[in-house]
Amino acid sequence: MKIAVTYDNGNIFQHIGKTESFKVYEIEDNKVVSSEVIGSNGVGHGALAGLLAEQSIDVLICGGIGGGAQSALAEAGVELCSGAQGDADQAVEAYLKGELVSAGANCDHHHEEGHSCGNHEEGHSCGGNCGGGCGAQPAFTGRNVGKTCKTHYRGTFNDGTQFDSSYDRGEPLEFICGAGQMIKGFDAAVADMEVGQEVDVHLMPEEAYGMPDPNAIIPMKIEQLPGSEDLEVGQQVHLYNQYGQPVLVKVIEKDETAITFDANHEMAGKELNFHIELVEVR
């Protein structure tokens, strides 16, 4: 069995059509026995499937990918793991363990030294907690899937309260449409928009941050996390998953020997509204 990963300096390259190299792993008995880096020879989306087929690749792990490339890979018999991020070697190990799924469900509790504290980054940004897992191909099609998009947006709750706005920051948000970097409903709304178009969407929890997951409650011993003895209930910190990605969690319980984190997104279970303006596509 052979696994290929879009590759750039140890990490998973996020735009398959522009990748200059792949790291190819030879697998025996569900273990990596060898690996090598090969060049893409400058071919674009359309020819990459053929290149991988010539190398007898069984599985491709990548970041963003468009619908056309997905179809070409399927026709070539190459299994696709899209939406992956971080260290290439670790992603392959996670795939072999059956763990290449949403980062939020696979936190291995590595704590950032000094624990990075603070608020949530973007009101609707995936943050590594949604839909970017193995086989998590976009459940939608559109002219912008696989392309880098810039959008302005305003997010509100059903009572009209604003929780986030790129307009207020004066800087549009940039992401690869369909790569699992955004919540599903926001991603799907942008997929077939035209530059300059504005839309309003109402998202149920299943299209946004999902419903609260009891499995995302993480009990730990304080001795496992140096520095956690200084944390307080209600404080937000970052733990790290197996790809080295930060996962925002909240301290919900603590005593002298144990601490409990909640990895559910703060927006879990909530209906959200977005006004979206597509500024640029490339």
C-alpha positions as CSV (number, residue, x, y, z in Angstrom):
1,M,0.0,0.0,0.0
2,K,1.2,3.5,-0.8
3,I,0.1,6.8,0.7
4,A,0.9,10.2,-0.8
5,V,0.8,13.5,1.0
6,T,0.9,17.0,-0.6
7,Y,4.2,18.1,0.9
8,D,6.0,21.3,1.9
9,N,8.9,21.3,4.4
10,G,7.4,18.6,6.6
11,N,3.8,19.8,6.5
12,I,0.7,19.1,4.4
13,F,0.6,21.6,1.5
14,Q,-2.9,23.1,1.4
15,H,-3.5,23.7,-2.3
16,I,-3.1,20.5,-4.3
17,G,-3.0,22.2,-7.7
18,K,0.1,24.2,-6.7
19,T,1.9,21.5,-4.8
20,E,5.5,21.0,-6.0
21,S,6.1,17.7,-4.3
22,F,4.5,14.7,-2.6
23,K,5.8,12.6,0.2
24,V,5.1,8.9,-0.6
25,Y,4.9,6.3,2.2
26,E,5.2,2.6,1.6
27,I,3.0,0.7,4.1
28,E,3.3,-2.9,5.2
29,D,1.3,-4.5,8.0
30,N,-0.3,-1.1,8.7
31,K,3.2,0.4,9.4
32,V,5.4,2.8,7.4
33,V,8.4,0.9,6.1
34,S,9.9,3.6,3.9
35,S,9.2,7.1,2.5
36,E,10.5,9.4,-0.2
37,V,9.7,12.8,-1.6
38,I,8.9,13.1,-5.3
39,G,8.3,16.1,-7.5
40,S,4.9,16.9,-9.1
41,N,6.7,17.8,-12.3
42,G,4.8,21.1,-12.4
43,V,1.5,19.4,-13.4
44,G,-1.8,21.0,-12.3
45,H,-5.0,19.6,-11.0
46,G,-6.0,17.7,-14.1
47,A,-2.8,15.7,-14.4
48,L,-2.1,15.0,-10.7
49,A,-4.4,12.0,-10.6
50,G,-2.5,10.4,-13.5
51,L,0.8,11.1,-11.8
52,L,-0.4,9.5,-8.6
53,A,-1.8,6.5,-10.5
54,E,1.6,6.0,-12.2
55,Q,3.2,5.9,-8.8
56,S,0.6,3.2,-7.7
57,I,-0.7,5.5,-5.0
58,D,-3.7,4.1,-3.0
59,V,-4.4,7.0,-0.7
60,L,-3.9,10.8,-1.1
61,I,-3.8,13.0,2.0
62,C,-4.2,16.7,1.2
63,G,-5.6,20.0,2.3
64,G,-7.9,21.9,-0.1
65,I,-9.1,20.2,-3.3
66,G,-11.6,21.1,-6.0
67,G,-14.4,19.0,-7.3
68,G,-12.7,18.3,-10.6
69,A,-9.6,16.9,-9.0
70,Q,-11.7,14.8,-6.6
71,S,-13.5,13.2,-9.6
72,A,-10.2,12.6,-11.4
73,L,-8.8,10.8,-8.3
74,A,-11.9,8.7,-7.9
75,E,-11.6,7.6,-11.6
76,A,-8.0,6.7,-11.0
77,G,-8.9,4.6,-8.0
78,V,-7.1,6.8,-5.4
79,E,-8.8,7.2,-2.0
80,L,-9.0,10.8,-0.9
81,C,-8.4,12.2,2.6
82,S,-9.0,16.0,2.2
83,G,-9.0,18.8,4.7
84,A,-5.9,17.6,6.5
85,Q,-3.4,20.0,8.1
86,G,-0.2,20.0,10.0
87,D,2.7,17.5,10.1
88,A,2.7,15.0,7.2
89,D,4.3,12.1,9.1
90,Q,1.8,12.5,12.0
91,A,-1.1,12.6,9.6
92,V,-0.1,9.3,8.0
93,E,0.3,7.7,11.4
94,A,-3.2,9.0,12.4
95,Y,-4.6,7.6,9.1
96,L,-3.2,4.2,9.8
97,K,-4.7,4.2,13.3
98,G,-8.1,5.3,11.9
99,E,-7.8,8.6,13.7
100,L,-7.6,11.0,10.8
101,V,-10.8,12.7,11.6
102,S,-11.9,16.1,13.0
103,A,-9.2,17.5,15.2
104,G,-11.5,18.3,18.0
105,A,-12.4,14.6,18.5
106,N,-8.8,13.5,18.7
107,C,-7.2,15.8,21.2
108,D,-4.3,14.0,22.8
109,H,-4.1,16.6,25.5
110,H,-0.6,18.0,24.8
111,H,-0.6,21.3,26.5
112,E,1.1,24.4,25.1
113,E,4.0,25.5,27.4
114,G,2.6,28.4,29.4
115,H,-0.9,27.6,28.1
116,S,-2.0,30.1,25.5
117,C,-5.1,31.8,26.9
118,G,-7.5,34.1,25.3
119,N,-10.7,34.3,23.3
120,H,-11.9,32.5,20.2
121,E,-10.3,33.7,17.0
122,E,-13.1,34.2,14.5
123,G,-16.8,33.8,15.1
124,H,-17.2,31.2,12.4
125,S,-13.8,29.9,11.8
126,C,-13.4,26.1,12.0
127,G,-10.4,26.4,14.3
128,G,-9.6,22.7,13.6
129,N,-12.9,21.5,15.2
130,C,-15.1,20.7,12.2
131,G,-15.3,18.6,9.2
132,G,-11.7,18.5,8.1
133,G,-11.2,14.8,8.5
134,C,-10.3,11.8,6.4
135,G,-12.7,11.4,3.6
136,A,-14.4,14.7,4.6
137,Q,-15.0,15.7,1.0
138,P,-17.3,18.7,0.6
139,A,-21.0,17.7,0.6
140,F,-21.6,20.4,-2.0
141,T,-20.3,21.6,-5.3
142,G,-19.8,25.1,-6.8
143,R,-17.6,27.3,-8.8
144,N,-15.5,28.3,-5.8
145,V,-14.8,24.8,-4.2
146,G,-11.1,24.3,-4.0
147,K,-10.3,28.0,-4.6
148,T,-9.1,30.7,-2.1
149,C,-11.9,33.0,-1.2
150,K,-12.0,36.3,0.7
151,T,-15.3,37.2,2.3
152,H,-16.6,39.9,4.6
153,Y,-19.3,38.8,7.0
154,R,-21.4,39.7,9.9
155,G,-22.6,37.0,12.3
156,T,-25.6,37.4,14.6
157,F,-27.7,35.3,16.9
158,N,-31.5,34.9,16.4
159,D,-32.2,37.8,18.7
160,G,-30.1,40.1,16.5
161,T,-27.1,40.3,18.8
162,Q,-23.8,40.4,16.8
163,F,-21.1,38.0,17.9
164,D,-18.5,38.7,15.2
165,S,-17.9,40.9,12.1
166,S,-15.1,41.2,9.6
167,Y,-16.5,44.6,8.7
168,D,-15.7,45.9,12.1
169,R,-12.1,44.6,11.8
170,G,-11.7,46.1,8.3
171,E,-10.2,42.9,7.0
172,P,-11.9,40.2,5.0
173,L,-11.5,36.5,6.0
174,E,-9.4,34.3,3.6
175,F,-9.9,30.5,3.3
176,I,-10.0,27.7,0.9
177,C,-13.6,26.9,0.0
178,G,-14.5,23.2,0.6
179,A,-11.3,22.4,2.5
180,G,-13.0,22.0,5.9
181,Q,-11.5,25.3,7.2
182,M,-15.0,26.8,7.8
183,I,-18.2,25.6,9.3
184,K,-20.2,23.6,6.8
185,G,-23.1,26.1,6.2
186,F,-20.8,29.1,5.7
187,D,-18.6,27.1,3.3
188,A,-21.6,25.9,1.3
189,A,-23.0,29.4,1.1
190,V,-19.8,30.7,-0.5
191,A,-19.3,27.7,-2.8
192,D,-21.4,29.2,-5.7
193,M,-21.3,32.9,-5.0
194,E,-20.1,35.5,-7.5
195,V,-17.6,38.2,-6.5
196,G,-19.5,41.2,-5.3
197,Q,-22.5,39.1,-4.4
198,E,-24.1,39.3,-0.9
199,V,-26.2,36.7,0.8
200,D,-27.9,36.1,4.1
201,V,-28.0,32.6,5.5
202,H,-29.6,31.0,8.6
203,L,-27.7,28.0,10.0
204,M,-29.0,25.3,12.3
205,P,-26.4,23.9,14.8
206,E,-25.8,20.9,12.5
207,E,-24.6,23.3,9.8
208,A,-22.5,25.4,12.2
209,Y,-20.7,24.0,15.3
210,G,-22.9,21.0,15.9
211,M,-24.6,20.0,19.2
212,P,-22.7,19.7,22.4
213,D,-20.7,16.4,22.6
214,P,-20.4,14.7,26.0
215,N,-17.3,12.9,24.7
216,A,-15.6,16.3,24.4
217,I,-15.4,16.6,28.2
218,I,-11.7,15.9,29.1
219,P,-10.8,15.0,32.6
220,M,-7.1,15.0,33.5
221,K,-4.7,14.8,36.4
222,I,-3.0,18.2,37.0
223,E,0.4,16.4,37.1
224,Q,-0.1,15.5,33.4
225,L,-0.1,19.2,32.4
226,P,2.7,21.3,33.9
227,G,1.3,24.8,34.5
228,S,-2.3,23.7,34.8
229,E,-2.2,24.2,38.5
230,D,-2.4,27.9,37.8
231,L,-5.5,27.7,35.7
232,E,-8.9,28.7,37.0
233,V,-12.5,27.5,36.3
234,G,-13.8,29.5,33.3
235,Q,-10.4,30.1,31.7
236,Q,-9.9,29.3,28.1
237,V,-6.6,27.7,27.0
238,H,-5.2,25.7,24.1
239,L,-4.5,22.0,24.1
240,Y,-2.7,20.4,21.1
241,N,-4.0,17.5,19.0
242,Q,-1.9,14.9,17.2
243,Y,-1.2,17.2,14.3
244,G,0.2,19.9,16.5
245,Q,-2.9,22.1,16.0
246,P,-4.2,24.1,18.9
247,V,-7.7,23.2,20.1
248,L,-9.5,25.8,22.3
249,V,-10.9,24.3,25.5
250,K,-12.5,25.8,28.6
251,V,-11.7,24.8,32.3
252,I,-15.0,23.7,33.8
253,E,-13.9,21.9,37.0
254,K,-10.7,21.8,39.1
255,D,-9.5,20.6,42.5
256,E,-6.1,20.0,44.0
257,T,-5.3,16.9,41.8
258,A,-7.6,17.0,38.8
259,I,-8.8,19.4,36.1
260,T,-11.6,19.0,33.6
261,F,-11.8,20.7,30.2
262,D,-14.7,21.2,27.8
263,A,-13.6,21.0,24.1
264,N,-17.1,21.7,22.8
265,H,-17.1,24.9,20.8
266,E,-18.7,27.9,22.6
267,M,-21.2,28.1,19.8
268,A,-22.2,24.4,19.9
269,G,-26.0,24.0,19.9
270,K,-26.7,27.5,18.7
271,E,-28.5,28.7,15.5
272,L,-26.4,31.4,13.7
273,N,-27.1,34.0,11.0
274,F,-24.5,35.4,8.6
275,H,-24.5,38.2,6.1
276,I,-21.8,37.2,3.7
277,E,-20.1,39.3,0.9
278,L,-17.7,37.6,-1.5
279,V,-14.8,40.0,-2.0
280,E,-12.3,37.9,-4.0
281,V,-11.7,34.5,-5.5
282,R,-8.4,33.2,-6.9
